[in-house]
Amino acid sequence: HFKERSGVNENTVFNCSKAKSSSTPLFFGLPTKVNYCSMVIPTVAYNDHCAAPLMLASRLMSTSFLHREVREIGGAYGGGASWSTDGLFSFSSYRDPRRSATFDSFKESIEWCAKGSFTKQNLDEAKLSLFSSIDSPVSPSKKGLSQFSDKISDDDRQRFRTRLRDSTIEDVTSAVQQHLLERRATLAAVGPKDDMIVAEQEGMESFIASQFTMTAGIHWGDTIAQSNS
């Protein structure tokens, strides 16, 4: 959907070689009328005891906080949080009329979760939702690829499932306080190229997409990877 609506394709280049700092929020101007926002915080590896509580935290933030703040109030078509097996805790929104306020909502969701502002029922629902995903059928090829690329064995997966099942409200809040609260995050947004001056006033460093060859700059996928490093 992003490629179709934003004009990004295999030839789109974001030349951010002159970026001041990896910690500076980045804005990429495109011929689009809405924003696509992202915030990423590096956390822990898959086998860490805090990994399962962080995955639960991402689902809690998505369903019990960000859905209301980013979608219902903010007007974005979608948004939420996720924790990946490579240890990155990510927030995102798409087709979002807001930008700065959405980043504020991302940060507020961390504070909300760190305070334990959710119920046992919220936690149980998050567990059921995650188990329905992680226990879904996996093809042999994908299972083998995961073991090869992610170095995650069947025993690792079972330990993770057990930690996920046994995680308490205190486990989730402790993991969020330790690994997300007051941690440096990388922020980036793709939005209307006419908003570049406004984005700079919001403290973001702006770049505009160009239709050149790969040698002229950094491709979209590589840009996000570098801004998170």
N, CA, C and O of each residue as an XYZ file, in Angstrom:
916
protein
N       0.820     -1.200      0.000
C       0.000      0.000      0.000
C       0.862      1.261      0.000
O       0.532      2.248     -0.658
N       1.969      1.220      0.743
C       2.830      2.403      0.820
C       3.396      2.737     -0.550
O       3.377      3.896     -0.964
N       3.903      1.726     -1.260
C       4.490      1.968     -2.571
C       3.451      2.512     -3.543
O       3.732      3.420     -4.325
N       2.231      1.940     -3.483
C       1.197      2.343     -4.422
C       0.771      3.783     -4.202
O       0.535      4.512     -5.166
N       0.670      4.204     -2.941
C       0.099      5.502     -2.638
C       1.120      6.622     -2.508
O       0.767      7.795     -2.627
N       2.375      6.280     -2.267
C       3.371      7.315     -2.009
C       4.264      7.616     -3.208
O       4.923      8.655     -3.248
N       4.287      6.721     -4.174
C       5.155      6.928     -5.329
C       6.528      6.320     -5.169
O       7.371      6.473     -6.053
N       6.784      5.621     -4.048
C       8.072      4.964     -3.858
C       8.151      3.746     -4.773
O       7.193      2.978     -4.868
N       9.280      3.567     -5.442
C       9.501      2.370     -6.246
C      10.966      1.991     -6.174
O      11.727      2.564     -5.394
N      11.366      1.009     -7.002
C      12.742      0.514     -6.917
C      13.783      1.546     -7.319
O      14.972      1.349     -7.065
N      13.362      2.643     -7.941
C      14.303      3.680     -8.357
C      14.349      4.876     -7.404
O      15.157      5.789     -7.579
N      13.467      4.862     -6.388
C      13.422      5.996     -5.470
C      14.648      6.010     -4.573
O      15.038      4.980     -4.025
N      15.251      7.180     -4.426
C      16.475      7.318     -3.651
C      16.292      8.394     -2.590
O      15.749      9.465     -2.863
N      16.749      8.100     -1.387
C      16.780      9.090     -0.322
C      18.226      9.368      0.012
O      18.888      8.548      0.649
N      18.718     10.503     -0.407
C      20.120     10.827     -0.157
C      20.242     11.535      1.188
O      20.059     12.748      1.290
N      20.560     10.738      2.232
C      20.709     11.323      3.562
C      22.153     11.207      4.039
O      22.415     11.090      5.236
N      23.077     11.240      3.095
C      24.488     11.120      3.448
C      24.979     12.310      4.257
O      26.022     12.232      4.906
N      24.223     13.431      4.222
C      24.622     14.623      4.970
C      23.878     14.763      6.294
O      23.885     15.834      6.901
N      23.242     13.694      6.738
C      22.515     13.742      8.007
C      23.474     14.099      9.141
O      24.596     13.597      9.202
N      23.020     14.962     10.024
C      23.878     15.455     11.101
C      24.201     14.371     12.123
O      25.340     14.253     12.576
N      23.178     13.569     12.487
C      23.353     12.575     13.526
C      22.295     11.500     13.392
O      21.173     11.771     12.964
N      22.657     10.258     13.764
C      21.693      9.167     13.710
C      20.576      9.357     14.726
O      19.527      8.722     14.618
N      20.792     10.236     15.724
C      19.769     10.475     16.740
C      18.829     11.615     16.360
O      17.844     11.861     17.056
N      19.121     12.307     15.272
C      18.258     13.390     14.809
C      17.050     12.806     14.077
O      17.228     11.992     13.171
N      15.820     13.199     14.444
C      14.648     12.711     13.711
C      14.745     13.084     12.236
O      15.118     14.207     11.896
N      14.413     12.151     11.377
C      14.540     12.353      9.942
C      13.170     12.451      9.282
O      12.234     11.739      9.645
N      13.075     13.359      8.295
C      11.854     13.513      7.512
C      12.192     13.396      6.038
O      13.105     14.060      5.546
N      11.450     12.547      5.333
C      11.668     12.328      3.909
C      10.444     12.812      3.136
O       9.341     12.297      3.317
N      10.651     13.802      2.279
C       9.556     14.380      1.523
C       9.239     13.594      0.268
O      10.128     13.233     -0.502
N       7.951     13.333      0.076
C       7.481     12.582     -1.081
C       6.200     13.226     -1.612
O       5.567     14.006     -0.901
N       5.813     12.915     -2.833
C       4.546     13.420     -3.355
C       3.362     12.648     -2.765
O       2.697     11.879     -3.460
N       3.115     12.866     -1.478
C       2.016     12.220     -0.775
C       1.349     13.251      0.131
O       1.964     14.259      0.477
N       0.108     13.011      0.514
C      -0.629     13.965      1.331
C      -0.677     13.570      2.804
O      -1.198     14.318      3.632
N      -0.137     12.403      3.130
C      -0.190     11.911      4.504
C       1.204     11.465      4.957
O       2.148     11.423      4.169
N       1.306     11.134      6.251
C       2.591     10.744      6.842
C       2.639      9.255      7.155
O       1.618      8.605      7.377
N       3.861      8.744      7.164
C       4.145      7.383      7.598
C       5.249      7.521      8.654
O       6.403      7.796      8.324
N       4.885      7.327      9.912
C       5.806      7.611     11.022
C       6.373      6.323     11.617
O       5.711      5.284     11.632
N       7.609      6.412     12.104
C       8.256      5.255     12.713
C       9.179      5.685     13.844
O       9.872      6.698     13.748
N       9.179      4.906     14.911
C      10.097      5.118     16.027
C      10.623      3.753     16.464
O       9.844      2.819     16.655
N      11.938      3.636     16.622
C      12.558      2.342     16.930
C      13.507      2.481     18.116
O      14.271      3.441     18.216
N      13.438      1.490     19.017
C      14.335      1.427     20.175
C      14.960      0.037     20.225
O      14.225     -0.949     20.279
N      16.283     -0.080     20.210
C      16.913     -1.400     20.353
C      16.746     -1.921     21.780
O      16.927     -1.176     22.743
N      16.399     -3.208     21.912
C      16.191     -3.763     23.257
C      17.045     -5.014     23.458
O      18.273     -4.933     23.435
N      16.407     -6.168     23.655
C      17.145     -7.379     24.033
C      16.974     -8.476     22.989
O      16.086     -8.412     22.139
N      17.833     -9.473     23.069
C      17.789    -10.597     22.142
C      16.640    -11.549     22.488
O      16.036    -11.458     23.557
N      16.359    -12.449     21.569
C      15.217    -13.366     21.684
C      15.275    -14.218     22.948
O      14.242    -14.470     23.569
N      16.463    -14.662     23.335
C      16.584    -15.565     24.480
C      16.663    -14.848     25.821
O      16.746    -15.502     26.861
N      16.640    -13.524     25.819
C      16.653    -12.775     27.078
C      15.319    -12.955     27.798
O      14.274    -13.080     27.158
N      15.357    -12.968     29.127
C      14.126    -13.198     29.894
C      13.121    -12.058     29.755
O      11.944    -12.227     30.073
N      13.582    -10.886     29.276
C      12.674     -9.750     29.100
C      12.031     -9.714     27.709
O      11.168     -8.875     27.453
N      12.442    -10.611     26.815
C      11.938    -10.567     25.447
C      10.437    -10.819     25.382
O       9.714    -10.069     24.726
N       9.963    -11.855     26.046
C       8.535    -12.175     26.008
C       7.685    -11.058     26.633
O       6.670    -10.688     26.043
N       8.051    -10.509     27.793
C       7.285     -9.381     28.325
C       7.271     -8.170     27.392
O       6.275     -7.449     27.333
N       8.369     -7.939     26.664
C       8.394     -6.814     25.724
C       7.458     -7.058     24.542
O       6.815     -6.128     24.053
N       7.382     -8.300     24.087
C       6.427     -8.608     23.018
C       5.002     -8.387     23.511
O       4.167     -7.862     22.776
N       4.721     -8.780     24.735
C       3.406     -8.530     25.317
C       3.136     -7.030     25.433
O       2.027     -6.564     25.171
N       4.160     -6.287     25.828
C       4.014     -4.836     25.943
C       3.634     -4.218     24.603
O       2.799     -3.315     24.544
N       4.248     -4.709     23.523
C       3.940     -4.157     22.205
C       2.484     -4.389     21.840
O       1.842     -3.511     21.264
N       1.956     -5.565     22.169
C       0.558     -5.840     21.852
C      -0.382     -5.026     22.746
O      -1.415     -4.540     22.287
N      -0.024     -4.885     24.001
C      -0.834     -4.064     24.919
C      -0.881     -2.611     24.467
O      -1.948     -1.997     24.446
N       0.281     -2.060     24.104
C       0.327     -0.676     23.631
C      -0.522     -0.512     22.372
O      -1.232      0.482     22.221
N      -0.446     -1.488     21.473
C      -1.166     -1.392     20.205
C      -2.670     -1.400     20.404
O      -3.378     -0.548     19.868
N      -3.158     -2.362     21.173
C      -4.605     -2.548     21.285
C      -5.258     -1.643     22.329
O      -6.395     -1.209     22.143
N      -4.553     -1.354     23.423
C      -5.183     -0.642     24.532
C      -4.817      0.837     24.622
O      -5.403      1.568     25.421
N      -3.853      1.291     23.810
C      -3.462      2.699     23.864
C      -3.356      3.324     22.470
O      -4.038      4.305     22.176
N      -2.518      2.767     21.631
C      -2.240      3.400     20.337
C      -3.426      3.338     19.380
O      -3.610      4.249     18.574
N      -4.224      2.295     19.452
C      -5.406      2.235     18.589
C      -6.294      3.447     18.832
O      -6.802      4.058     17.891
N      -6.474      3.783     20.085
C      -7.308      4.945     20.433
C      -6.620      6.250     20.077
O      -7.223      7.113     19.439
N      -5.359      6.406     20.482
C      -4.677      7.688     20.330
C      -4.276      7.990     18.881
O      -4.419      9.122     18.418
N      -3.778      6.985     18.174
C      -3.265      7.212     16.821
C      -4.359      7.081     15.766
O      -4.410      7.870     14.823
N      -5.236      6.088     15.921
C      -6.258      5.854     14.906
C      -7.553      6.619     15.194
O      -8.008      7.403     14.362
N      -8.143      6.395     16.367
C      -9.447      6.996     16.646
C      -9.358      8.508     16.848
O     -10.176      9.254     16.310
N      -8.380      8.957     17.613
C      -8.232     10.400     17.878
C      -7.388     11.065     16.801
O      -7.752     12.126     16.295
N      -6.267     10.452     16.447
C      -5.342     11.071     15.491
C      -5.774     10.986     14.040
O      -5.360     11.808     13.222
N      -6.605     10.000     13.708
C      -7.101      9.905     12.348
C      -6.255      9.101     11.386
O      -6.535      9.086     10.187
N      -5.215      8.426     11.886
C      -4.396      7.589     10.999
C      -5.172      6.352     10.580
O      -6.053      5.889     11.304
N      -4.844      5.820      9.414
C      -5.487      4.595      8.944
C      -5.022      3.390      9.740
O      -5.744      2.398      9.839
N      -3.841      3.461     10.301
C      -3.329      2.346     11.082
C      -2.117      2.753     11.890
O      -1.503      3.789     11.637
N      -1.780      1.927     12.865
C      -0.618      2.216     13.700
C      -0.523      1.219     14.832
O      -1.491      0.526     15.145
N       0.646      1.147     15.447
C       0.811      0.233     16.553
C       2.273      0.056     16.916
O       3.141      0.802     16.463
N       2.527     -0.953     17.748
C       3.890     -1.252     18.201
C       4.168     -2.731     17.970
O       3.247     -3.546     17.893
N       5.439     -3.063     17.860
C       5.818     -4.459     17.688
C       7.224     -4.684     18.229
O       8.055     -3.775     18.230
N       7.479     -5.901     18.686
C       8.824     -6.314     19.084
C       9.229     -7.445     18.169
O       8.474     -8.403     17.997
N      10.414     -7.353     17.574
C      10.875     -8.372     16.635
C      11.977     -9.216     17.241
O      12.613     -8.819     18.218
N      12.200    -10.380     16.657
C      13.181    -11.314     17.217
C      14.608    -10.798     17.157
O      15.487    -11.346     17.822
N      14.858     -9.746     16.369
C      16.199     -9.154     16.350
C      16.368     -8.111     17.454
O      17.400     -7.443     17.531
N      15.359     -7.975     18.302
C      15.469     -7.111     19.467
C      15.012     -5.682     19.266
O      15.155     -4.864     20.175
N      14.464     -5.352     18.100
C      14.005     -3.980     17.848
C      12.547     -3.812     18.271
O      11.676     -4.585     17.872
N      12.305     -2.799     19.075
C      10.948     -2.445     19.478
C      10.528     -1.267     18.605
O      11.132     -0.196     18.667
N       9.501     -1.465     17.800
C       9.144     -0.479     16.780
C       7.725      0.041     16.956
O       6.815     -0.680     17.364
N       7.573      1.316     16.633
C       6.258      1.953     16.569
C       6.071      2.463     15.145
O       7.030      2.885     14.500
N       4.840      2.422     14.659
C       4.604      2.920     13.307
C       3.166      3.390     13.139
O       2.259      2.963     13.853
N       2.991      4.278     12.179
C       1.651      4.680     11.753
C       1.682      4.842     10.243
O       2.730      5.137      9.669
N       0.539      4.652      9.600
C       0.495      4.855      8.155
C      -0.757      5.624      7.765
O      -1.797      5.555      8.421
N      -0.611      6.368      6.655
C      -1.644      7.289      6.184
C      -2.125      8.146      7.354
O      -3.310      8.183      7.684
N      -1.176      8.820      7.957
C      -1.374      9.561      9.201
C      -1.397     11.067      8.926
O      -0.427     11.596      8.384
N      -2.482     11.777      9.287
C      -2.504     13.224      9.078
C      -1.601     13.978     10.051
O      -1.288     15.148      9.828
N      -1.181     13.314     11.129
C      -0.319     13.952     12.123
C       1.099     13.406     12.009
O       1.348     12.413     11.326
N       2.007     14.066     12.683
C       3.399     13.613     12.704
C       3.954     13.811     14.120
O       4.204     12.834     14.825
N       4.145     15.047     14.532
C       4.695     15.333     15.853
C       3.820     14.758     16.962
O       4.328     14.184     17.924
N       2.503     14.915     16.824
C       1.588     14.396     17.846
C       1.620     12.875     17.895
O       1.434     12.284     18.959
N       1.853     12.240     16.757
C       1.942     10.781     16.729
C       3.195     10.303     17.448
O       3.152      9.322     18.191
N       4.310     10.991     17.230
C       5.528     10.643     17.972
C       5.295     10.798     19.481
O       5.775      9.988     20.274
N       4.562     11.835     19.866
C       4.223     12.013     21.283
C       3.403     10.836     21.800
O       3.612     10.369     22.920
N       2.473     10.362     20.984
C       1.647      9.216     21.377
C       2.493      7.957     21.547
O       2.257      7.166     22.461
N       3.478      7.771     20.668
C       4.381      6.630     20.816
C       5.073      6.668     22.183
O       5.125      5.667     22.897
N       5.601      7.843     22.528
C       6.323      7.981     23.797
C       5.379      7.838     24.993
O       5.740      7.252     26.014
N       4.175      8.376     24.853
C       3.198      8.276     25.941
C       2.763      6.829     26.177
O       2.443      6.450     27.303
N       2.753      6.025     25.115
C       2.366      4.621     25.286
C       3.393      3.869     26.125
O       3.039      2.945     26.857
N       4.663      4.261     26.023
C       5.700      3.650     26.862
C       5.453      3.993     28.325
O       5.506      3.117     29.188
N       5.182      5.274     28.607
C       4.908      5.705     29.972
C       3.665      5.017     30.525
O       3.629      4.602     31.684
N       2.641      4.902     29.670
C       1.391      4.242     30.067
C       1.643      2.799     30.481
O       1.124      2.338     31.498
N       2.434      2.096     29.698
C       2.716      0.687     29.981
C       3.650      0.532     31.181
O       3.500     -0.393     31.980
N       4.606      1.439     31.298
C       5.552      1.374     32.421
C       4.856      1.561     33.762
O       5.318      1.055     34.784
N       3.743      2.291     33.753
C       2.975      2.527     34.989
C       2.032      1.372     35.303
O       1.400      1.358     36.359
N       1.931      0.408     34.401
C       1.010     -0.699     34.616
C      -0.437     -0.289     34.477
O      -1.300     -0.783     35.202
N      -0.709      0.611     33.548
C      -2.067      1.151     33.381
C      -2.938      0.240     32.508
O      -3.678      0.710     31.644
N      -2.838     -1.050     32.747
C      -3.647     -2.026     32.027
C      -4.068     -3.108     33.009
O      -3.459     -3.255     34.070
N      -5.082     -3.853     32.673
C      -5.653     -4.839     33.581
C      -5.156     -6.249     33.286
O      -4.517     -6.500     32.264
N      -5.460     -7.155     34.197
C      -5.133     -8.573     33.995
C      -5.869     -9.092     32.759
O      -5.331     -9.916     32.019
N      -7.081     -8.622     32.536
C      -7.834     -9.038     31.352
C      -7.144     -8.559     30.079
O      -7.068     -9.301     29.100
N      -6.636     -7.311     30.085
C      -5.882     -6.800     28.935
C      -4.680     -7.698     28.645
O      -4.395     -8.019     27.492
N      -3.980     -8.100     29.711
C      -2.791     -8.938     29.559
C      -3.156    -10.310     28.997
O      -2.479    -10.819     28.104
N      -4.225    -10.906     29.519
C      -4.654    -12.224     29.041
C      -5.068    -12.167     27.568
O      -4.770    -13.081     26.798
N      -5.752    -11.097     27.185
C      -6.163    -10.945     25.788
C      -4.948    -10.778     24.876
O      -4.930    -11.285     23.754
N      -3.934    -10.064     25.368
C      -2.698     -9.901     24.589
C      -2.000    -11.239     24.406
O      -1.470    -11.521     23.331
N      -1.995    -12.064     25.442
C      -1.379    -13.389     25.342
C      -2.106    -14.247     24.312
O      -1.472    -14.881     23.469
N      -3.434    -14.268     24.379
C      -4.210    -15.070     23.429
C      -3.952    -14.618     21.993
O      -3.816    -15.436     21.084
N      -3.889    -13.310     21.810
C      -3.645    -12.763     20.477
C      -2.280    -13.175     19.949
O      -2.147    -13.545     18.783
N      -1.265    -13.113     20.803
C       0.087    -13.473     20.379
C       0.230    -14.969     20.133
O       0.891    -15.382     19.180
N      -0.386    -15.782     20.988
C      -0.291    -17.225     20.805
C      -0.967    -17.670     19.516
O      -0.510    -18.602     18.855
N      -2.058    -16.998     19.164
C      -2.726    -17.354     17.911
C      -1.832    -17.060     16.714
O      -1.979    -17.660     15.649
N      -0.903    -16.126     16.904
C       0.025    -15.774     15.834
C       1.250    -16.685     15.822
O       1.602    -17.241     14.781
N       1.896    -16.839     16.968
C       3.141    -17.604     16.999
C       2.898    -19.107     16.878
O       3.809    -19.851     16.514
N       1.675    -19.564     17.178
C       1.366    -20.989     17.062
C       0.687    -21.340     15.742
O       0.269    -22.480     15.541
N       0.576    -20.370     14.849
C      -0.029    -20.649     13.549
C       0.889    -21.573     12.752
O       2.102    -21.563     12.963
N       0.330    -22.371     11.842
C       1.151    -23.318     11.064
C       2.286    -22.620     10.308
O       2.096    -21.552      9.727
N       3.462    -23.239     10.326
C       4.640    -22.706      9.636
C       5.128    -23.752      8.647
O       5.266    -24.926      8.991
N       5.386    -23.331      7.439
C       5.869    -24.260      6.425
C       7.281    -24.731      6.775
O       8.025    -23.998      7.428
N       7.661    -25.928      6.356
C       9.018    -26.428      6.640
C      10.114    -25.492      6.141
O      11.152    -25.346      6.785
N       9.882    -24.860      4.996
C      10.915    -23.964      4.454
C      11.117    -22.752      5.357
O      12.251    -22.354      5.621
N      10.011    -22.161      5.835
C      10.122    -20.997      6.713
C      10.712    -21.374      8.065
O      11.466    -20.603      8.658
N      10.366    -22.566      8.551
C      10.923    -23.028      9.819
C      12.429    -23.205      9.704
O      13.177    -22.797     10.593
N      12.875    -23.815      8.605
C      14.307    -24.003      8.393
C      15.033    -22.681      8.215
O      16.148    -22.506      8.707
N      14.393    -21.739      7.502
C      15.008    -20.434      7.286
C      15.186    -19.695      8.604
O      16.209    -19.045      8.821
N      14.185    -19.791      9.490
C      14.273    -19.134     10.791
C      15.420    -19.709     11.617
O      16.162    -18.965     12.257
N      15.562    -21.027     11.602
C      16.642    -21.656     12.362
C      18.006    -21.277     11.805
O      18.980    -21.153     12.548
N      18.066    -21.093     10.487
C      19.341    -20.762      9.850
C      19.683    -19.287     10.014
O      20.811    -18.954     10.378
N      18.726    -18.395      9.752
C      19.014    -16.959      9.754
C      18.930    -16.335     11.135
O      19.736    -15.469     11.475
N      17.954    -16.770     11.942
C      17.762    -16.168     13.266
C      18.435    -16.949     14.372
O      18.527    -16.476     15.505
N      18.912    -18.156     14.050
C      19.564    -19.026     15.054
C      18.630    -19.312     16.224
O      19.055    -19.323     17.379
N      17.351    -19.544     15.918
C      16.359    -19.840     16.950
C      15.953    -21.306     16.816
O      15.371    -21.703     15.807
N      16.257    -22.096     17.822
C      15.952    -23.528     17.794
C      14.543    -23.791     18.325
O      13.885    -22.885     18.837
N      14.088    -25.033     18.199
C      12.782    -25.411     18.742
C      12.768    -25.257     20.262
O      11.755    -24.854     20.834
N      13.872    -25.573     20.910
C      13.949    -25.402     22.367
C      13.852    -23.927     22.751
O      13.210    -23.575     23.740
N      14.496    -23.069     21.961
C      14.410    -21.621     22.210
C      12.960    -21.156     22.111
O      12.487    -20.383     22.944
N      12.264    -21.633     21.088
C      10.866    -21.240     20.890
C       9.989    -21.694     22.050
O       9.108    -20.958     22.493
N      10.231    -22.907     22.542
C       9.426    -23.407     23.651
C       9.683    -22.597     24.919
O       8.750    -22.292     25.663
N      10.934    -22.252     25.164
C      11.236    -21.423     26.340
C      10.563    -20.060     26.218
O      10.051    -19.524     27.201
N      10.565    -19.503     25.011
C       9.926    -18.212     24.792
C       8.421    -18.319     25.046
O       7.835    -17.441     25.679
N       7.792    -19.397     24.552
C       6.356    -19.591     24.767
C       6.043    -19.690     26.253
O       5.051    -19.133     26.722
N       6.887    -20.397     26.988
C       6.665    -20.551     28.424
C       6.767    -19.204     29.132
O       5.944    -18.891     29.993
N       7.772    -18.407     28.773
C       7.905    -17.073     29.370
C       6.724    -16.189     29.007
O       6.252    -15.408     29.832
N       6.253    -16.310     27.786
C       5.101    -15.520     27.346
C       3.867    -15.896     28.165
O       3.136    -15.025     28.635
N       3.648    -17.177     28.328
C       2.486    -17.661     29.092
C       2.547    -17.231     30.549
O       1.523    -16.884     31.136
N       3.735    -17.251     31.134
C       3.875    -17.008     32.572
C       4.092    -15.537     32.931
O       4.125    -15.200     34.114
N       4.238    -14.676     31.967
C       4.518    -13.263     32.253
C       3.372    -12.609     33.007
O       2.201    -12.831     32.699
N       3.724    -11.803     33.998
C       2.740    -11.096     34.823
C       2.759     -9.605     34.484
O       3.594     -9.143     33.707
N       1.836     -8.872     35.076
C       1.814     -7.416     34.902
C       3.130     -6.824     35.367
O       3.667     -5.913     34.736
N       3.653     -7.342     36.478
C       4.919     -6.834     37.009
C       6.075     -7.121     36.061
O       6.976     -6.294     35.922
N       6.065     -8.270     35.411
C       7.118     -8.600     34.444
C       7.107     -7.620     33.278
O       8.161     -7.163     32.835
N       5.915     -7.298     32.780
C       5.793     -6.396     31.636
C       6.240     -4.986     32.012
O       7.029     -4.370     31.296
N       5.739     -4.481     33.128
C       6.098     -3.113     33.522
C       7.597     -3.007     33.811
O       8.218     -1.996     33.481
N       8.177     -4.028     34.419
C       9.608     -4.010     34.719
C      10.433     -3.997     33.436
O      11.410     -3.255     33.333
N      10.044     -4.813     32.460
C      10.779     -4.860     31.186
C      10.696     -3.527     30.456
O      11.683     -3.072     29.879
N       9.521     -2.898     30.478
C       9.344     -1.601     29.816
C      10.162     -0.526     30.516
O      10.807      0.294     29.864
N      10.133     -0.532     31.831
C      10.912      0.453     32.587
C      12.408      0.298     32.338
O      13.141      1.285     32.269
N      12.848     -0.934     32.206
C      14.273     -1.209     32.050
C      14.782     -0.960     30.637
O      15.897     -0.469     30.456
N      13.966     -1.298     29.626
C      14.473     -1.296     28.259
C      13.855     -0.254     27.333
O      14.375     -0.037     26.238
N      12.763      0.399     27.733
C      12.118      1.373     26.862
C      12.011      2.770     27.458
O      12.193      3.767     26.758
N      11.720      2.836     28.728
C      11.490      4.125     29.371
C      12.773      4.951     29.416
O      13.799      4.492     29.919
N      12.705      6.162     28.890
C      13.829      7.097     28.885
C      15.035      6.558     28.107
O      16.176      6.934     28.376
N      14.770      5.679     27.147
C      15.834      5.195     26.259
C      15.821      6.005     24.967
O      14.765      6.460     24.528
N      17.000      6.187     24.356
C      17.080      6.950     23.117
C      16.421      6.182     21.982
O      16.657      4.988     21.797
N      15.602      6.882     21.239
C      14.882      6.263     20.127
C      15.285      6.919     18.814
O      15.681      8.084     18.787
N      15.180      6.164     17.729
C      15.391      6.695     16.392
C      14.025      6.975     15.776
O      13.166      6.093     15.726
N      13.827      8.212     15.304
C      12.554      8.624     14.731
C      12.717      8.980     13.263
O      13.698      9.610     12.870
N      11.753      8.573     12.463
C      11.759      8.922     11.044
C      10.328      8.993     10.546
O       9.445      8.301     11.052
N      10.111      9.838      9.550
C       8.783      9.960      8.947
C       8.913     10.231      7.465
O       9.804     10.958      7.025
N       8.017      9.641      6.707
C       7.839      9.977      5.300
C       6.543     10.769      5.211
O       5.527     10.364      5.776
N       6.571     11.904      4.499
C       5.380     12.734      4.425
C       5.391     13.665      3.238
O       6.265     13.569      2.376
N       4.424     14.572      3.185
C       4.314     15.494      2.044
C       5.573     16.341      1.892
O       6.068     16.905      2.868
N       6.086     16.428      0.678
C       7.304     17.208      0.463
C       7.079     18.695      0.755
O       8.032     19.425      1.029
N       5.828     19.141      0.699
C       5.522     20.538      1.026
C       5.633     20.808      2.524
O       5.600     21.964      2.948
N       5.764     19.756      3.328
C       5.863     19.892      4.785
C       7.307     19.977      5.271
O       7.538     19.964      6.480
N       8.266     20.061      4.387
C       9.660     19.992      4.805
C      10.044     21.112      5.757
O      10.771     20.880      6.723
N       9.565     22.326      5.499
C       9.889     23.449      6.382
C       9.242     23.240      7.741
O       9.865     23.488      8.773
N       7.994     22.786      7.747
C       7.300     22.516      9.004
C       8.026     21.424      9.785
O       8.180     21.522     11.002
N       8.472     20.383      9.081
C       9.186     19.291      9.742
C      10.473     19.795     10.393
O      10.816     19.374     11.498
N      11.175     20.682      9.720
C      12.393     21.247     10.296
C      12.085     22.081     11.528
O      12.868     22.099     12.477
N      10.953     22.771     11.522
C      10.534     23.532     12.696
C      10.194     22.602     13.859
O      10.273     22.995     15.023
N       9.816     21.367     13.532
C       9.526     20.367     14.555
C      10.796     19.670     15.053
O      10.729     18.768     15.887
N      11.961     20.099     14.532
C      13.232     19.530     14.968
C      13.702     18.351     14.153
O      14.597     17.619     14.574
N      13.103     18.158     12.977
C      13.500     17.045     12.124
C      14.454     17.532     11.039
O      14.425     18.697     10.644
N      15.291     16.628     10.571
C      16.174     16.944      9.463
C      15.529     16.428      8.182
O      15.175     15.252      8.101
N      15.373     17.283      7.191
C      14.571     16.954      6.016
C      15.398     16.575      4.802
O      16.479     17.114      4.564
N      14.862     15.635      4.042
C      15.440     15.193      2.784
C      14.307     15.007      1.792
O      13.165     14.784      2.191
N      14.606     15.096      0.518
C      13.601     14.904     -0.506
C      14.007     13.757     -1.406
O      15.184     13.599     -1.727
N      13.038     12.957     -1.814
C      13.316     11.811     -2.673
C      13.624     12.263     -4.076
O      13.072     13.250     -4.562
N      14.515     11.532     -4.729
C      14.887     11.840     -6.102
C      14.825     10.576     -6.946
O      15.053      9.476     -6.443
N      14.524     10.728     -8.200
C      14.471      9.593     -9.115
C      15.803      9.488     -9.863
O      15.880      9.816    -11.047
N      16.855      9.027     -9.166
C      18.169      8.870     -9.761
C      18.603      7.418     -9.630
O      17.806      6.550     -9.275
N      19.859      7.168     -9.918
C      20.379      5.815     -9.790
C      20.755      5.537     -8.344
O      20.822      6.452     -7.523
N      21.001      4.266     -8.039
C      21.344      3.876     -6.682
C      22.611      4.549     -6.188
O      22.756      4.757     -4.983
N      23.530      4.894     -7.072
C      24.798      5.492     -6.653
C      24.609      6.932     -6.184
O      25.514      7.500     -5.573
N      23.459      7.527     -6.457
C      23.235      8.919     -6.073
C      22.881      9.062     -4.610
O      22.936     10.165     -4.066
N      22.516      7.964     -3.958
C      22.128      8.083     -2.555
C      21.837      6.734     -1.955
O      22.453      5.734     -2.322
N      20.896      6.703     -1.030
C      20.584      5.479     -0.303
C      19.149      5.072     -0.594
O      18.235      5.890     -0.491
N      18.949      3.811     -0.958
C      17.609      3.322     -1.257
C      16.749      3.341     -0.009
O      17.268      3.288      1.106
N      15.431      3.418     -0.188
C      14.480      3.538      0.937
C      14.719      2.491      2.021
O      14.805      2.843      3.197
N      14.829      1.213      1.656
C      14.996      0.182      2.660
C      16.304      0.335      3.414
O      16.350      0.129      4.627
N      17.372      0.697      2.704
C      18.667      0.878      3.363
C      18.664      2.110      4.261
O      19.369      2.149      5.269
N      17.872      3.116      3.896
C      17.811      4.334      4.705
C      17.271      4.031      6.091
O      17.845      4.459      7.092
N      16.172      3.294      6.153
C      15.593      2.961      7.452
C      16.554      2.127      8.270
O      16.679      2.335      9.477
N      17.240      1.178      7.632
C      18.195      0.336      8.353
C      19.324      1.172      8.919
O      19.735      0.963     10.060
N      19.837      2.124      8.135
C      20.952      2.952      8.617
C      20.516      3.914      9.702
O      21.288      4.201     10.617
N      19.292      4.419      9.619
C      18.838      5.372     10.637
C      18.601      4.686     11.958
O      18.548      5.346     12.996
N      18.452      3.336     11.946
C      18.241      2.576     13.183
C      19.546      2.056     13.777
O      19.550      1.529     14.889
N      20.650      2.196     13.052
C      21.925      1.645     13.532
C      22.604      2.599     14.501
O      23.686      2.300     15.005
